[in-house]
Amino acid sequence: MGSNLRDPDAFHRFYELHVLRLRGWLRHETGSTDVANDLTAETFAQALVSLKRFRGSTEAEALAWLYGIAHNLLRQYRRRQRVETAARHRLGMPLREYAAYDEVEELADAQGLAPALGEALASLPEHERAALDLRIVEGLRFDEIAERLEVASPAARMRVTRALRTLRARLAGAA
């Protein structure tokens, strides 16, 4: 795999295989999605710029090399608290939008919480669950919820608030 990385398709496959895990690690290390996005992009840009110096021949060596670059960038970032973008600029690479990856991670988190969420929703009183459904699923305004449920608008708002508070409390331990 290592020597094949010089092939654009192989490098692209390497990128696709490892970008999410690297970005996740950097997000964990920095506590910031934006910084992790920048560091991820710069890591791969620097890897691409310095490919001719890479001497490995296995996937494990290529991965160790990549994480070495990321670790150095992370250390520099911590020292300066900003991300250098020199390699990206040399290559003329735009900053990649990672929103789709955020959605994948959020979906995975949501799927992990689905059983607990189902139980928590089932435990809500019917009037709170109905108000929550109208607000979250159907996207209705509170005055519309009140009309549908035949209650005053403040009562509709309170039902949604109580339902959300209950769900938050029950899901806090499930995350």
N, C-alpha and C positions, 0 to 999 in steps of 0.2 A: 504494500500500500504506500509506503513512504516515498519510493522513487516515482510511483505513479502520480503522486500529488502534483507534479509539474504539468500533467494533462488537465486542461480546464474542466472537463467533465468529471474527472476523478476528484479534483479539488472541490467542485460544487457538491458532489456526493458526500465528501468528507464534511463539508460545511453543514449540509442538511442533517447529517447524522449526529453532529455534535453541538450545533448552535444552541439548542434549547437547554441542554444540560449545562453548558458553559455559562449561558446567560443566567440561568437559575442560580448557579454558584456565585456569580458576580453580584446578582441581586441580593443574595443572602449576605455576602460579605460587605456590601456597601449600604444596604438598607434602602436603596433607591432604584426604582425601575429605570428612570431616565439615565442615571449614571451607568447602570448595568448595560443598557442599550448602547451607550457610547463606547464603553469599554469592550463590549462584545464586537462591535463593528471595527474598532481599532485593532483588536487582537487579530481578527481574520485579515484585515488589511495589512498589518505588519507581517503576518505569516505569508501572505501572498508576495509582498515585496521582498522578503528574505528567503523565498523558496530555494533559490540556487545555493544557499548555504546549508540547507537541511541535508543531513547525511544518513538519516534513518532509513529503514527498509520495511518496517512493520507498522501496523495500525497503532500498536501500543506506543512505539517510539514517536510516531506522528502526534499522538494525543498528548504524550508527555511534553513534547516540544511546544504544542499549542498552549497547554496549561502553563508552561514556563513563561511564554510570552505574556499570557494573561496575568500571571502572578507579578511579573515585572511591571506591567502597566498599572496594576492595582496598587503596588507599592509606591510607584511614582504618583499616582492619583492621591493616595493618602498623604504623601509628602506635600503635594501642591494643592490638593483638593480640587483638581480639575482634570479633565481628560485631554490628553494631547491628541491631535488629529492629523499630524504631519503625514503619516503614511496614506491615509484616506485622501488627503489633498494631492499628494504626489500621483496617486492612481486616478484622480478625478472621480472618486466614488462619492455618491451622495450618501447622506445619512439614511440608513434603511429604516423604514417604519416597522415597528415590531408589534403593532396593535393586534395583528392576527395571532401572534404567539401569546399575547396577554389573554386573548379570548380562549385559546386552547387551555392555558393554565387555569383560567377561571372556570371553564367547563369541567376540567378534571377535578378541581376543588368542589364544584357544585355536585358532580356525580358522587364524590365521596361523602357528601353531606346528605344526599337524597334520602337514604333510609331514615336518618334522624329527623330530617325536615318533614317527611311524611308522617312520622309519629307525632311530632310537635304540632303539625297542622290538625291532625285527627283529634288531639287533646283539647283544642280550642273550643270554647262554647260556640254553638251554631251561629249565633248572631254576630260574634266577632269574626268567625271564619267567612261568613257571607260578606261582611263589610270589607274585609281584607281582600277577598276575591274580586269584588267590584272595583276596589282601588288599584290593586296591583295587576291583576290579570286583564281586567277590562279597561283600566286606565281612566276611570270616571273621576270627576271632581267631587268634592265632599257634598255639595248641594245636590248633585245627581244621585249620589249614594243615599242621601237622606230621603229623597223623593222615592227611590226604588224600595227602600226599607221602611218607608212610612214613619220616619223619626225626624227629629229636629237635626239641623246641620251639625251643631256641637256634639250631639249624641253620636252621629255617624263618625265624626272625627275622633271621638273618644274610643269608639269600638276599634277603629283601625289602629290607633295608638296603643291601646291595650294589647291587641293581637300581636303587633310588632314587638312590643316590650316582652311579652311572653315567649315569642319565638326566639328573640335574641338571648334571653336567659337560658332557654332549654338547649339552644345550639352552642352556647359558649363552651361547654365541655366537649362537644362533638367535633370541633374544628381541629 
